């Protein structure tokens, strides 16, 4: 049942509404498109936020999901997870300082290299020589751990063994972790025993005397001295090479030398091209000066020159001829180095074309009678003077020879520099390797010397005992984590279901979905056929709230006709109509309750009175109103019960003609309120046909039964039929009652 606060919240909005006239509209109300309201309501319902407590409505979904996830995870954790047991033994490595004559600060306390020696013992304990002897012991081979891991026992023992010296103490903790408590103790004690045998050189062991004797120390001392001499020699060579190179970074010096060689090589190539051009100019100048055609005409240049002998006396023509040949030579030289589409080739080709045009223009002037030029500028004379060209060729060749000697010298310097740089790099690498060898030999000698002098005594301080409980058993933690995860999964599934479901779960959701006035809420009954006294009292109180809101809605007008319907089946609308009719009669109203559900009449189940002919004979004018209307045990309440009709579809058509409208006019004159219990809106069209004849309609919605979209569509249908929705009544949770789960119209509906 809705709380008083909630009911007051909705009733306050109802009290402000204007009463209805007999046309079904509020006074001064304008028409609102029902389908536009339907679309807006559907949009608001689809985007309405879901409360965080919504998953609690699906408690069984939450509980079942939690159990389905938690039970397998818990069983798997306790069945598959094997707790590990850790056994620990303690070894003491005590430093000993022997006094010679007097006790002095220099020879008291911890001896030098004792910390190194203590850390070295950790590696000795974990060494393969000790662990392999442990695995050969009969006590170890008899353990279940060895039987289960026989093939990879060395690697597994190395992984399970933890050796850790305690900070600022003489103690070393040796622990082994296995799945069996007894095996962990056996392995830890065996490792410590074999280690002590190894370092003490007991019979059958491999003590430090065998490895760190005088012969080994002498050999290491000789190697240390020899490596030191070789290392000093290499360092001297490195310093000498760096002094010769005058740098510690020869790579940068090599880069500068390579750049200088490349520059000189480019200058030599340029001189070679200049020599070729000047020699070609010299050849042309000699031909023009001699005027001789005695050379074989097979050469293209000689043949072209012979054909133009008439112009050789003109100095300007000879200059243009020389420029043309020079441009052609440059074009040929560049074509060998660059492609045809290179910008340099294109520019050289244009220069050749320009020289040809200028030469042709000069020839045309000479052909037209222009006098040949006898003299020329110094530059032209130098370009056509054979002697000047010969001196220029000799000068260029001299420069090329000098540049060639310098280039050879630079190549030789680069080669020497490269060899020294390579030698320096090689010497530095040898020096680094030699330093590593020297450090390794020196360190090894110091370790062996420390072990040989035995600055400490080693003993087992604590025996490893069989542990009584696992080491860090995490099964309980994993179980708690699995339970929490299962609860989260259950809430997630329930939340997803609350988001996906279309059922209405409360009056607040109805207000958001329907966007219509809310008349009140009726509690659902656990036993509809036999309600308890408390349930009867609560039901009566709630129906009085609905009655009050309805009377405020319809005002004091006489003969108000109200249609009571629902969106779908089994919502309890007939029960709501019966309760509302009694409540209105108890308030002093003359009430007529009409069962207009011609397909499935159910109002007779709520009243004990003599059944009359029914509604259909009244509409067919086969029976009068007085004969069909029956009085009930409640003063002021009359009922017109329905009778199941064999031809339900034909009987429904009587509701659409003028007979029903005429009956309503008669009933308005006799009664204050006419309540009409009709069929649901969506399955059949009966209610839509009646809606246009009444003053208003009440929509009954049942919790967890009616779907949002169905309610919205039903409201839109009523609005389209021309009636005014007076409000909605929400029936709370509980077992189905009223219409009954067997309600059927003989049709299949979506």
ABEGO torsion letter per residue (X at the ends): XBBAAAAAAAAAAAAABBBBBAAGBBBGBBBBBAAAAAAAAAAAAAABBBBAAAAAABAAAAAAAAAAAAAAAAAAAAAABBBBBBBBBBBBBBBBBBBAABBBAAABEBBBGAAAAAAAAAAAAABAAAAAAAAABAAAAABAAAAAAAAAAAAAAAAABBBBBBBGBABBBBBBBBABAAAAAAAAAAAAAAAAAAAAGBBGBBBAAAAABAAAAAAAAAAAAAAAAAAAAAAAAAAAAAAAAGBABAAAAAAAAAAAAAAAAAAAAAAAAAAAAAAAAAAAAAAAAAGBAABBAABAAAAAAAAAAAAAABAAAAAAAAAAAAAAAAAAAAAAABBAABAAAAAAAAAAAAAAAAAAAAAAAAAAGBBBBABBBAAAAAAABAAAAAAAAAAAAAAAAAAAAAAAAAAAAAAAAAAAAAAAAAAAAAAAAAAAAAAAAAAAAAAAAAAAAGABBBBBABBBBBBABBBGBAAAAAAAAAAAAAAAAAAAAAAAAAAABABBABAAAAAAAAGBBBAEBBBBBABAABBBAAAAAAAAAAAAAAAAAAAAAAEABBGBBBBBBBABBGAGAAAAAAAAAAAAAAAGBBBBBBBABAABBAAAAABBBBBBAEAAAAAAGABBAAAABBBBABBGBBBBBBBBBABAAAAAAAAABAAAAAAAAAAAAABABBBBBBBBAAABAAAAAAAAABABBBBBBBBGABBAAAAAAAAAAAAAAGBBBAEBBBBBBEBBBEAEAABBAGBBBX
